[in-house]
Amino acid sequence: MDASPLAGWENFYVIIGSSAGGLTGLTFVVIALIRDAARVQPAGLHAFVTPTIVHFGAALALAAYLSMPHQSVPTLSAGVGVVGLGGLSYGGLVAARLRRQGSRYVPVREDWIWNAILPTSAYGALTASAVLMWHRPLECLYVVGAMSLLLLFIGIRNAWDIAVWMTLHKEPDTK
């Protein structure tokens, strides 16, 4: 039996990492094409685009880190903890940005769920897993895997929402 707690997880993290990296690039391309093709209102994008890329980046970072050879419980705990704590801090920043949208765009319940509540909960679960990893490493790795997948799905959903919003909300002609 392999001594690594990550034995058997290789394919999972190759899929997560490849998907997160590819979708990050695709998000850049879609936003650039939509921006060039139509006059789009920029209201609200600052609070939505960057977090989507951050969630893809977190899934990619976790996949890359967890694919590194010779991991042990202390190194796994440290890496997952860094992503979890960073994500919790960033979740607070995103919530503040959503709240500051003001009259330009008023976030609806769906925006709060997908852009603040779910991602921050995922990062909280990663932080808790980092702490509990010392006592229940195998179980915590399933939580880390689920949260990596959740961050990927959050990014996919939010990228789609951004693309649809940008397509449907054009600025009026100034000619």
C-alpha positions as CSV (number, residue, x, y, z in Angstrom):
1,M,0.0,0.0,0.0
2,D,1.2,3.5,-0.9
3,A,2.1,5.6,2.2
4,S,0.8,8.8,0.6
5,P,-2.6,9.9,1.8
6,L,-3.3,11.1,-1.8
7,A,-2.8,7.7,-3.4
8,G,-5.6,7.2,-5.9
9,W,-6.5,10.9,-6.2
10,E,-4.2,11.6,-9.2
11,N,-6.7,11.4,-12.0
12,F,-9.3,13.5,-10.0
13,Y,-6.9,16.4,-9.5
14,V,-5.7,16.2,-13.1
15,I,-9.3,16.6,-14.2
16,I,-10.0,19.4,-11.7
17,G,-6.8,21.3,-12.5
18,S,-7.1,21.0,-16.3
19,S,-10.7,22.1,-16.2
20,A,-9.9,25.1,-14.0
21,G,-7.0,26.2,-16.1
22,G,-8.9,25.8,-19.4
23,L,-12.0,27.5,-18.1
24,T,-10.0,30.5,-16.7
25,G,-8.6,31.1,-20.2
26,L,-11.9,30.6,-21.8
27,T,-13.5,33.1,-19.4
28,F,-10.9,35.7,-20.5
29,V,-11.6,35.1,-24.1
30,V,-15.4,35.2,-23.8
31,I,-15.3,38.5,-21.8
32,A,-12.9,40.0,-24.3
33,L,-15.0,39.0,-27.3
34,I,-18.2,40.2,-25.8
35,R,-16.6,43.5,-24.7
36,D,-15.3,44.1,-28.2
37,A,-18.5,43.0,-30.0
38,A,-21.0,45.1,-28.0
39,R,-21.1,48.2,-25.9
40,V,-21.5,46.6,-22.5
41,Q,-22.4,48.4,-19.2
42,P,-19.5,47.9,-16.8
43,A,-21.7,48.2,-13.7
44,G,-21.2,45.3,-11.3
45,L,-18.5,43.5,-13.3
46,H,-15.7,44.4,-10.8
47,A,-17.5,42.4,-8.1
48,F,-18.3,39.4,-10.3
49,V,-15.5,38.8,-12.8
50,T,-12.5,38.7,-10.6
51,P,-14.0,36.4,-8.0
52,T,-14.9,33.9,-10.8
53,I,-11.3,33.8,-11.9
54,V,-10.1,33.5,-8.2
55,H,-12.3,30.5,-7.7
56,F,-11.0,28.8,-10.8
57,G,-7.5,29.8,-9.6
58,A,-8.1,28.3,-6.2
59,A,-9.3,25.0,-7.8
60,L,-6.3,25.0,-10.0
61,A,-3.9,25.8,-7.1
62,L,-5.4,23.0,-5.0
63,A,-5.1,20.5,-7.8
64,A,-1.5,21.4,-8.5
65,Y,-0.6,21.4,-4.8
66,L,-2.3,18.1,-4.1
67,S,-0.7,16.6,-7.2
68,M,2.8,17.2,-5.8
69,P,4.7,14.1,-4.9
70,H,5.6,13.1,-1.3
71,Q,2.8,14.9,0.5
72,S,2.3,14.2,4.1
73,V,-0.5,15.2,6.6
74,P,1.4,18.4,7.7
75,T,2.1,19.6,4.2
76,L,-1.5,18.8,3.1
77,S,-2.9,20.6,6.1
78,A,-0.7,23.7,5.5
79,G,-1.5,23.9,1.8
80,V,-5.2,23.4,2.2
81,G,-5.2,25.8,5.1
82,V,-3.6,28.6,3.1
83,V,-6.2,28.3,0.3
84,G,-9.0,28.1,2.9
85,L,-7.9,31.1,4.9
86,G,-7.1,33.1,1.8
87,G,-10.5,32.3,0.4
88,L,-12.3,33.2,3.6
89,S,-10.6,36.6,3.6
90,Y,-11.4,37.1,-0.1
91,G,-15.1,36.1,0.6
92,G,-15.3,39.0,3.0
93,L,-13.9,41.4,0.3
94,V,-16.4,40.0,-2.3
95,A,-19.3,40.6,0.1
96,A,-18.2,44.1,0.7
97,R,-17.9,44.7,-3.1
98,L,-21.4,43.3,-3.6
99,R,-22.8,45.6,-0.9
100,R,-21.1,48.6,-2.5
101,Q,-22.7,48.1,-5.9
102,G,-25.4,50.7,-5.0
103,S,-27.5,52.1,-7.7
104,R,-25.3,50.8,-10.6
105,Y,-26.5,47.2,-10.0
106,V,-28.4,45.8,-7.0
107,P,-27.3,42.2,-6.3
108,V,-30.2,39.8,-6.0
109,R,-30.4,36.7,-3.8
110,E,-28.9,34.5,-6.5
111,D,-25.9,36.8,-6.7
112,W,-25.4,36.6,-2.9
113,I,-25.7,32.8,-2.9
114,W,-23.3,32.1,-5.8
115,N,-20.8,34.9,-5.3
116,A,-20.6,35.2,-1.6
117,I,-22.3,32.5,0.4
118,L,-21.3,29.3,-1.5
119,P,-17.7,30.2,-2.2
120,T,-17.1,31.5,1.4
121,S,-18.7,28.3,2.7
122,A,-16.4,26.2,0.5
123,Y,-13.3,28.1,1.7
124,G,-14.5,27.7,5.3
125,A,-14.8,23.9,4.8
126,L,-11.3,23.9,3.4
127,T,-10.1,25.7,6.5
128,A,-11.9,23.2,8.8
129,S,-10.5,20.3,6.8
130,A,-6.9,21.7,7.2
131,V,-7.4,21.7,11.0
132,L,-9.1,18.3,11.1
133,M,-6.6,16.7,8.6
134,W,-4.4,15.9,11.5
135,H,-7.0,13.6,13.0
136,R,-9.0,12.3,10.0
137,P,-6.8,12.8,6.9
138,L,-8.6,10.4,4.6
139,E,-12.1,11.8,5.4
140,C,-10.8,15.4,5.1
141,L,-9.4,14.6,1.6
142,Y,-12.9,13.8,0.4
143,V,-14.1,17.2,1.8
144,V,-11.1,18.9,0.0
145,G,-12.0,17.1,-3.2
146,A,-15.7,18.0,-2.9
147,M,-14.8,21.7,-2.2
148,S,-12.4,21.8,-5.2
149,L,-15.2,20.5,-7.4
150,L,-17.7,23.0,-5.8
151,L,-15.3,25.9,-6.5
152,L,-15.0,24.7,-10.1
153,F,-18.8,24.5,-10.5
154,I,-19.3,27.9,-8.9
155,G,-16.8,29.3,-11.4
156,I,-18.6,27.7,-14.3
157,R,-22.0,29.0,-13.1
158,N,-20.7,32.5,-12.5
159,A,-18.8,32.7,-15.8
160,W,-22.0,31.7,-17.6
161,D,-24.0,34.3,-15.6
162,I,-21.4,37.0,-16.5
163,A,-21.5,36.1,-20.2
164,V,-25.3,36.2,-20.3
165,W,-25.5,39.5,-18.4
166,M,-22.9,41.1,-20.6
167,T,-24.7,40.0,-23.7
168,L,-28.1,41.2,-22.6
169,H,-27.1,44.6,-21.0
170,K,-25.7,46.8,-23.6
171,E,-25.1,50.5,-23.3
172,P,-27.2,52.7,-25.6
173,D,-25.6,54.1,-28.8
174,T,-24.0,57.5,-28.2
175,K,-24.1,58.4,-32.0
